[in-house]
């Protein structure tokens, strides 16, 4: 009976590890060439947004159909000193390998 319990716990741990290994579909680089903008979401919860030659770093957390993004780095420190909000919650949708954010469509970059 003890052997069955050990095997069952091992199988459950394997399932937990296996389901956690899948890559989140948001991870990667997304571009919109018309607006000269991009998002990069790394698997470690860090990312970058770029628009019209400006690049800002952020940390993010995924919440079902939204992502909470907090700007970090030197630019963020300057923005905070000016009283600007550094955290935003953005609703997104991924369909047909396109990222839809606030009415703007981004395509996955290779």
C-alpha positions in Angstrom: 0.0 0.0 0.0 2.9 2.4 0.8 4.4 1.7 -2.7 1.1 2.7 -4.3 1.1 6.0 -2.4 4.7 6.8 -3.4 3.9 6.0 -7.1 0.7 8.1 -6.9 2.6 11.1 -5.4 5.3 10.7 -8.1 2.8 10.7 -10.9 1.0 13.7 -9.5 4.3 15.6 -9.2 5.2 14.7 -12.7 1.8 16.0 -14.0 2.3 19.3 -12.1 5.8 19.8 -13.5 4.7 18.8 -17.0 1.7 21.2 -17.1 4.0 24.0 -15.8 6.5 23.6 -18.6 4.2 24.8 -21.4 5.1 28.1 -23.0 2.6 30.8 -22.5 1.2 32.0 -25.8 1.9 35.6 -24.9 5.7 35.0 -24.6 7.6 36.3 -27.6 8.0 39.4 -29.7 5.0 41.1 -31.2 5.2 43.8 -33.8 3.0 46.4 -35.5 5.0 47.9 -38.3 2.3 50.5 -39.2 2.7 52.1 -35.8 6.4 51.3 -35.5 5.7 49.6 -32.2 6.4 46.2 -30.5 6.0 44.3 -27.3 8.4 41.6 -26.0 7.3 39.3 -23.3 10.0 37.0 -21.8 9.2 33.8 -19.9 10.7 35.3 -16.7 8.0 37.9 -16.3 10.1 40.7 -17.9 9.5 42.6 -21.1 9.9 45.6 -23.3 7.6 47.9 -25.2 8.8 50.1 -28.1 7.1 52.8 -30.0 8.5 55.4 -32.4 12.1 54.8 -31.3 11.3 54.8 -27.5 11.9 51.6 -25.6 10.7 51.0 -22.0 11.3 47.9 -19.8 8.6 46.4 -17.7 7.7 43.5 -15.5 4.4 41.7 -16.0 2.0 39.2 -14.6 -0.7 37.4 -16.6 -4.2 37.3 -15.2 -6.4 35.2 -17.5 -7.3 37.7 -20.3 -5.3 40.7 -19.0 -1.7 41.5 -18.2 -0.5 43.8 -15.4 2.5 45.7 -16.6 4.8 47.8 -14.3 7.5 49.9 -15.9 11.0 49.5 -14.5 14.4 50.9 -15.2 15.8 54.5 -15.4 13.0 55.9 -17.5 10.5 54.5 -15.0 12.3 56.2 -12.1 12.1 59.5 -14.0 8.4 59.0 -14.7 7.7 58.2 -11.1 9.5 61.3 -10.0 7.1 63.2 -12.3 4.1 61.6 -10.5 3.2 59.3 -13.4 1.6 55.9 -12.8 3.9 53.0 -13.7 1.4 50.2 -13.5 -1.3 49.4 -16.0 -3.7 46.5 -16.6 -4.2 45.7 -20.2 -6.8 43.4 -21.6 -5.5 41.3 -24.5 -6.5 38.5 -26.8 -4.5 36.2 -29.0 -6.2 34.8 -32.0 -4.9 33.5 -35.3 -1.3 34.1 -34.0 -2.1 37.8 -33.6 -2.0 39.8 -30.4 -4.9 42.3 -29.9 -4.3 45.1 -27.4 -6.5 48.1 -27.1 -7.7 47.8 -30.7 -4.2 47.4 -32.1 -3.1 44.2 -33.8 0.4 42.9 -33.3 1.9 39.9 -35.3 4.3 37.5 -33.8 7.9 38.2 -35.0 10.2 35.3 -35.9 
